[in-house]
């Protein structure tokens, strides 16, 4: 297994993992919303973030995208979930950042639990402008940080 910086040749696989994961994890949002964001993901969000991919046997199985200290995306291929790969990628970005913030939909209970179990705490409750869904702003600090 290896973590490396993404390249332009990875974009199609990254977008596919993101789309499938978004539809399943965010079952409370119409799948058409996620389909409408495919081009933005490929042409705007991925190019403006620092994305690391996790590969095994030359197959991309997950990715994490950071924008400075903001964790913009963390997704694992649906067939590879629950094998510790999300934690592996999260630990990687924690090792190179002093603080990390992220937003997660409140209804995505598995993700909320995942981040809480990995040292994040809820800093604020917000509403996503695009979906009108409630979300948490969560934060982590290397030192345990100020809450």
N, C-alpha and C positions, 0 to 999 in steps of 0.2 A: 504494500500500500504506500502511496506517496501523495503528499500535498504539494501542489505547485501553483504558480500564477497561471491564470487562464490566458488563453490566446484567442484570436478571432475564430480559429477553427473549432473552438469549444462552444461557441455561442448557441448553435442549434441544439446541442445536447443540454446545455444549461437551461435554455428556454423551455425545452420539453419537460425536464425535471421540475422546473418552477411551475409550469402550467398544470401538470398532473397533480403535483403536490398541493397547489393552491385550491384546486377544485375539491379535492378530498378533505383537506384540513379546514377549508372554509365553506363547508356544505351549506351554511346559512346565507351565502351570497350566490346570486344567480351565476352559473358557469359562463354565461355570455359576457359578464363583466370581465372575467379573466381572459377570455378569448379576445376581447376588445383591447387588451393591454399587451398583447404579444409583441407588436411592433415597437411600442414604447420600451418594453423590457429589453429587446434586442438592440435598439438603435439609440436609446437615451440612457436608461438606468444602468445597464451593464457597462457601457463605455465610460460613464462618469464615476464608477466605483472601482475599488480594488478587489478583485474576485480571485479566490483561491479555490481550486478544484481538488477533489479527492478521487484518485484513480486506483483501481485494482486490476491487474492483468490488462492494462491498456484500455480499460473501460471506465468512463466517468460515472461515479456513483453518487456524487453529491457536490455541493458548493456552498461557499459562504461569501457574501459581498459586504464590504465595509466602505463607508464614506467617512473618513477621519475616524472618530471614535463611535460612529453610529453603525450598528449592525443592521444593514438594509435587508438582507435575505440570508436564510440558512435553510437549505432544502436537501433532502436525501431522496434518491430514486425510490419510488413506492415499493419495489421488490426488495430493497435493501434496508428498509426501516427496521427499527428495534434491534439492531445489531451493534449499537454503540457508535456509529459513524457520525451522528449529529454531535454527540459529546466530544468526539475526537476533533472535529472541525472547530467546535466552540473552544475547546482547550487550546487549540493552536492560536486562534485570534486573541484569546486571553493572555497567551504567553508573549504577545508582541504589542499589547495595548495596556495602558495603566487603568483606563476606564472604558466602559462600553455602555451605550444606551441603545434601546430598541423600543419599538412599539409592537404590540401583539393584540389581536382581537380578543376581547374578554370571553367570547363564545368558543374560542380555540383552546379549550381546557387542557388538552394534552400539551400544547406549547407553553401555556402559562405554567403548568406544573413542571415541565422540563426546565424552564428558566429559573423558577424558584428553587428547584433541586440543585441547580448549578450555580448558586451564589448570587443571583439577581434578586432585587427587591422592587416592589411596586412603588414608584415615585409619585405617579399622578394618574388620574382617570381622565380620558379624553374622548372625543367623538371624531371618527374619521370623516373628513369633509366629503370624500367621494362616495362612500358607501353608507354613511349615517350610522355605522356600527360603533358601539362602544369599544374602546381599546384602553390598554394600560401602557403607560410609559414606564419602562423598567430600566434599572441601572445596575451596574456592577463596578466595583473598584478593586484593584489588585490588593490594596491594603485592608480590604474589608470596608473601607470608605466611610464617608460621612453620609448618613441617611438624612 
